[in-house]
Amino acid sequence: MAERRKRVDAVIIGYGWAGAIMAKTLTDAGLSVVALERGPARDTSPDFEYPRIVDELKYGVRGDLWQPLAKETVTVRHGVNDVAAPYRKYGSFVLGNGVGGAGVHWNGQLWRASPEDLRLRSHIEERYGKSAIPHDMTIQDYPVTFEELEPHFDHLPGCSRGPLQSSATKPSRSRRRTARFHTPTHMA
Amino acid sequence: MVKVPSIDRRTLLLGAAPMATAVISGLAGCSPRSGDAAPAYSPTFFSADEWAFVRTAVSRLIPSEGPGPGGIEAGVPEFIDRQMEMPYGHGAYFYMAGPFLTDVPPTLGYQLRYNPREIYRLGIAAANDEARKAQGKTFAELPADAQDGFLQGMEKNAIQFATVPAPVFFSQLLANTKEGYFADPLYGGNRGMAAWKWIGFPGARADFTDWIDQAGRAYPYGPVAISGARG
């Protein structure tokens, strides 16, 4: 039977890094928010307590924070005429599961897009001519510009606490960096 | 087969996982296991014949001779037997339902119907059948050189199994051997944190912020296990 819950201002589907930042932003603005996430609810304690969480076999190799493929998986094929096969064992990519399932093992680096990254088709055409891009290559400019995004790039380090600050956003290659970083950033 | 006689096998095993081919090369002259000081362990999953195979194969993949602890001394066979009784052994981490496609490119990954328990059970039986057919003995009864050649044949699919493909069985065995050697002692392998001590790995420590700005200074602490035991 369907469960009827109290009406809220906003529902966020997927409580990962992006969903969590949106939830914080919306609740800071005074809205009531519900976030939906598959798998278990987890919190820093006890779920990520040291030393259990540094069990490499359990988490790094077996993947106890990942989506159990036994329950649900995707299929993969290389071309539209191929037969898609189930993704049975984790290999080239992993899928997070539960609150913190991807975030806790996520080790990505968020390089700011450069102005050229965001208008890559135009940039390539201006630099190398229209013939440089084969007609069947679907590369497009983004519908937003660097100038529009830059305030948001600057905003992200302020949303997080701790070591994430030094690694979550990298200085822009454009040399148009405006915001100060909370912790020192090593320049290459 | 890559021959790297000047580098011992464990160095290769540690430094270059993709070089599994080289791991089992250059074995001539190694003597069979002796002096196994490990506490007695009675396998739950493996039969006596299977246990002999697992112990022998582990002793060839990470031998007792040379620097560092051998796989037997580190408790790797015990680790593998215990894993077979865990959800992992039963395939709980893998999508195990059909369809089982047979004609897909290897880039789409594992597509067989066997869980790890079945891979060992079928793989060991097939290996001993093949060894008996070709050399009149089970794998564990072969001389060490012949065991190494047999493992190499499995890895390269030069020895054909009717059930589980030999390279699938070999890679399962090698992966679990490495896991048992390096995983926390909690799982029955890496006994006494011997593998960690040997490579200088500090174990289940998670905070190195005091050391980030001390480049070049040796980390002074020995390994610690999840249980809190110190090596």
Interface residues (C-beta under 8 A of the other chain):
Chain A: Y50 P51 R52 I53 V54 D55 E56 L57 V61 R62 G63 P68 L69 A70 T73 V76 R77 H78 V83 A85 P86 Y87 R88 K89 Y90 G91
Chain B: Y88 G91 A92 Y93 F94 Y95 M96 A97 P99 L101 V104 P105 T107 L108 G109 Y110 Q111 E179 F182 A183 D184 L186 Y187 A204 R205 A206 D207 V224 I226 G228
